[in-house]
């Protein structure tokens, strides 16, 4: 009986940790919505344009994990992208937001780049 209770407690702890991490990443995408809308370009490209530019969450997570250099961005760093001119000029704004909102929180262990990218791709 004790063994079953220990397994149940460990499982509950692990599940709660995953849910809490996903909730933090989801909360951050709510802050992202100040500049990024789901279907419409705004201050930043829409989530749908981001999804189209990166193709999958793993690619977006890799760019974030690599430091989010403007040259690595698939929209603001790619002159072939139709939205390049508009968002390349705004790349400095997103660099600051990346450092303050994303990188700092990933380093604090609140979520991973992959979890946040998955959240962006769920929109």
Buried (B, 14 or more C-beta within 10 A) or exposed (E): EEEEEEEEEEEEEEEEEEEEBBEBBBBBBEEBBEBBBEEEBEEBBBBBBBBEBBEEBEEBBBBBBEEBEEEBBBBBBBEEBEBBEBBBEBBEEBBEBBEEBBBEBBEEEBBBBBBBBBBBBEB
